[in-house]
Amino acid sequence: MPRLLTVGHVTWDKRGRDDVLGGSASYASLTARKLGWEAGTLTSAGPDFDPARDLAGVEVFVEPAPTTTRFQNDYDARGTRRQALIARAGDIDLTGLPDRWRNPDALLLGPVAGELDAFPVSAFEAGGVGAIAQGWLREVAADGTVSARDWPTAARDLAGVHALFLSEFDLPRGRGAREFLQFVPIVVLTRGWEGVTLFTHDAARDIPSLPRQEVDPTGAGDVFAAAFLVRYHEIGDPEDACAFAACAASCVVEGIGTSALGDRAEVIRRMEMRQRLVEEGEWDE
């Protein structure tokens, strides 16, 4: 049984002339593996996705589809992503899912193209449940262009979720991250190198990240979410989990796709580096 189970589409993301493995489920499951956890992924994909090749070391349950979800991703100088959906796999349900997969230490929902409509979190007995908001906060135009939207079904989709992860770029105009506390006890808003804001019912806390030279920002939020759930399960401190997750995310942006994921030793080394910078006054916690 995987300790972290991720649910959502694996994708192929167009990067120049190359296709790079993407999708929240991919980044998150590979992050868990690098951190020493057994990982599993429930997804839908076409025949061009080979679990043994593309998610080596991860136990994958694939609901077959004619095609794998595909995106074109472009970024401006500020890091804002312009995205287009080129192809989409099928919706994901629990048909045929092994019973032994239903009791992970942590469950992470990572939809990217509306594939988890009314997904039954209650069918799992997970120690902790996280959700990455971006897949619910996007709409796709007829030409495939992706844009932000409101989330009218948040109460239904977040039932049973403990921690919600979202980027400042995910929020539709006029909506604040704090509003989601009516549905979940923990909301984490990531702002890239500018840091993280941790919202709970008691307080909002700004937590410094570890700025690094970005080669490819894709997947940083997914890595953050997986690393947070791993650390939070182990330590039980959401502020420490945010610092750990920010340092894990600082690794992945240094390479294309999942090529630069850090192992636990590297993440801990970066946490120590980050703490020294905080103590030297580089940032105020």
N, C-alpha and C positions, 0 to 999 in steps of 0.2 A: 504494500500500500504506500503510495507517495505521501510524504510529510506535507508538501505543498502541492495542491492541485490547482492548476490554472484552467480557466474556461474561457474560450473565445477563439476567433479565427486566427490561425497562422496566415501570414500574407507573403506575397512577393512584392517588394517595393522597387520601383524603377529608379535607378541611380545612374544617370548617364546612359550608357548602353547596357549596363549590367542589371540583373535582378538580384536584390539583396533580401534575405529572409527577414521578415518583420512580423508585426502583430504583437500586442501586449502579452498574449499567452506565450509566445516564443521567448521574448526578452525575459519575462518573469521566471519561466521554468528554468532557463539556462542560468539565470542569476542564482536561483536556489541551489542548483547543482554546484556552482562555483563556491558557494558558501557552505557546502558540505551536507546539504539536505537532499534526500531522495525527492524527485520531482515528477509529477505527472501532468499531462495536458489532455483535456477533452476539447476536440475541435472538429471542424468540418473542412474538407479540402479535396482538391482534385488529384488526378493521377500524377501531376508534376511535383507533388510534395511526397518525399520519401522520409518517413520518420527516422529510420536508422541513420540516414545520411544527414538530414537537415536538423534534427534535434537529438543528436547522439547523446546517450546517457540518460535520456528522459523517456519515461514510459508514456506512450501516446495512444489514445483511443480516438480513431478517426471515423467520423460519420461521412461516408463517401459522397462527393458532389461532382458534377461535371467539370467544375473549374475551381481553382484556388482563388481566394480574394486577392486582388491586385490594386496597388495604389501608385500614383505618381506624386512624389513629395518634392517641393521646392521651398527654400527658405530665403527670407530677405536678411538684410544686415542686422536687424534686431533679433533674429531668431524666430520670427513669426512664420508659421508654416502655411503654405498654399498647397492644398491637397486635392487630388481628383481620384475618384473611384473608377477603375477600369473594368473590373470583373468582381463578382461576388459568389462565394460558396453558399451553402444552405444554412438555414437556421439550425441551432443546436438544441437538442433535447436530451433526455436521459435514456432513450431507447437503447437497450443492450449494454448500458454502462455496468461494469462489474460491481457487485455489492461491496467488495473490499475497498473500492475507491471512495466510498461515501462517508468515511470517518477520518479525514486527514487532520493533521495538526492545524493547518490553515488552508482556507479556500479563497482564491482570488478570482473575481469576475473581471474580465478584460475584453468587453465587446468593442469592435471597431466598425461594424457595419450593420447594426441593428439585429444581430444574430441571437441575442439573449432576451427576446421578448417574453416577459412574464416568467423568467427562469425560476424554478422552484428551489430556492435556497433551503427551505424547510425540509427538503429531501436528504440533506446532509447533516451529519453530526460533527461539524468542524469545531476545533478549539477556538478559532478566530476567523472572521470573514471580512475580507476587504473587497472594495469595488473601485475600479478606475473609471472615472466619470465620462471621459471623452467620447466613448462610443454612444452614450445616451444624449450627449450635448452637441450632436452634429446632425445635419440633414444633407441630403444629396440631391442636387438639381438634376434635371433631365440630361444635361451634358456631362454629369459626373462630378461637377464642382462641389466640394464639401465646404459648408459654412456652419457657424454656430447657431444654435437654436435653444429655445427654452426646454424644460424637462417636465412636462405635465404629469407624467406617471411616476415621479420620483418616489412617492410614498409606497407604491406597489413594488417598484423595482428594488428599493433599498430595504425592504422588510427582511429582518434578520442579519443585516450588514452591521459590522462594528466600526469600520474605518473606511472613509471615503477619500479618495485621492483625486485631485484635479489641479490643472495648471491654470495660471492667470489667463492664458490664451483660450481656455475652454469655455470660460464664462460668457454667456450672452450679455449684451449691453444692459446695464441696469441691475444685474443680478450679483449678489455677494455670496462668497463661500459660506459665511456664517449662517446663512438661511438654511443650509442643509442640516444643521444641528437639530432641527425638528424631526429628522428622520433617523439620524445615526449619532452615536455618542462622541465620535472623533472625526474631524474633518481636517485634512492636510492640504494646504494650498502651496504649490511649488512655483517659484519665480526664477528658475535658472540660477545663475551665479549670484543673484541678489538675495537668495536665501529661501527660507520656508516659514510659513505661518501655521502653527498648530492651534486649532480651535477645539476647545472642549466646552462643556456647559459651564465650567468654572472660570475660564480665562482664555485669552488669546496670547500666544507666545511666539515671538519672532526668533528663529533659530538660524544662525549663519550656515551657509553652505561652504564648499571648498572650490572656489573658482579655478577652472582649468582652461587651457586653450582648446576650443571646440573644433573638432574635425567633422563630427556628425552628431547633432543633438537628438536624432531620432531614437526613441526608446528610453531616454533618460527617466521619464516619469514612470515607466513600467518597471525599470530596474529599482527605482526608489520604492515603489509599492511592495515589490517582492521582498526587498531587503528589510523594509520596515516590519512586515509581518513576521519574518524570521526572527529579527531581533526582539520584537515586542513579545513574541511567544517565549523567548529565552529569558528576557530580563524583566518584562512587565512594566517598563518605564517608557511612555510615549515620547518624551523629549530625547532620551538616549537613542531610541529607535529612529527618530528623525535625523539625528546627527550621523548615526551609522548609515542610514539610507542615503543621505546626501553625499557621503563619502563614496558609497558604492556607485551612485549615479555619476560622480566625478570621473570615474574610470571609463565608463562606456562611451562618453562623449569624445574621448581621445582617439577613437578608431571608427571605421565604417561598420555599421551594423552591430553585431555582437562580438566583433573581433577583439575588443579591448576590455571585456568584462574582468573585474578584479576578483581574486580569491579572498578568503577571509583574512589571511595575513596582510594582504595589500590594503584591504579596507581598514583594518585596525591601524596600520601604519599611517594611513591618511587621517584617521580620527585623531591620532596623536599630533600630527602636523597641524591639523585644524585647531586643536586645543591650544597649541603653542601660539598660533597666530591670534587667537582670541585673548590669551593672557598677555600678549605683547601689545594689545590695543588696536590691532588691525580692524577688528569688528567689536561692536558692543552687543553682548547677548542681552 
